[in-house]
Amino acid sequence: MAKEKSPKKKPNIFKRIGNYFRDIISEIKKIVWPTPKATFKSTGVVLIAMVVVGVVIFGLDTGLHALFGLVMDLAGN
C-alpha cells in the first residue's frame, strides 16, 4: 500500500508577511531610474507627438466640417 503524502504546511502568517516584504525590497533594488536628461528628452517627444496628433485631428475636423457643409448646401437646393 502506497503512503499518502501529507500536504506541505504553509509557513505561519508572520513568516509569509516577512517574505513578502523581503521580496518587495529586493525588487525595488532592481529599479533603474532614468536620468534627468532622458526624462527631459522623453517629455519633449511626448509633447511633440501631442501637438502633431492635435494638428491632424484639427485638420480632419475642419475638412470634414467643410465637406459636410457642402453636402448640406447641395441637399438644400
N, C-alpha and C positions, 0 to 999 in steps of 0.2 A: 504494500500500500504506500502511495506517494505521500510525502509530508506536505502539508499545506504551508504555503509561505505566508507569514504574517505581514500585513501591510506595514510599510515604513511609517514610523511615527513622525509627525511634524515637530520641529523644534518649538519650544514654548514661545509665546507671543512676544516677549521682550527680546529674545534672540532674533526672531524674524524682523522685528522693527529695527534692531541694531544692524542687521544685514542689509536691510532696505536703505538706511541712511548711509552706510558704508559704500554701497553701490552708487548712490547718488553722488557722493563726494568724489569717487573715482571717475565717474563720468564727467563731472564738472571740470576736473583737472585736464580732461582731454579737449576742452573747448579751445579753439584758436580764434581770437577776436581779430577783426580786420583792422588795419592801420587807419589812422585818420585820413591819410591820402587816398586809400582805397575807398573809404566811406564817402569822401567828397566826390570822387570820380563816379561812383555808383549813383549818388544822388543827382549828379549832373545828367547822367544817362537817363534816369527816370524822368527828370523834368523835361528834357528834350523830347523824349518819347510821348509824354503827356501833351506837349504843345503840338507835335506832329499829328497825333490822333485827334486832338481838338480841331485843328485846321481841316483835316479830312472830313470829320463829321460836320463841321460848319459848311464846307463846300457841298457835301451831299445834301444837306438840309436845304441850303439856298437853291441849289439846282432843282431838286425835286419840288420845292415850293413854286418855283417859276414854271416848271413843267405842268404842275397841277393847275396853276393859274391859267396857262394857255389852253389846257383841255377844258376847263370850266367855261372860258370865254367862247370856245368853239361850240360847246354844247348848248350855251345860252342863245346862240344866234339861230 
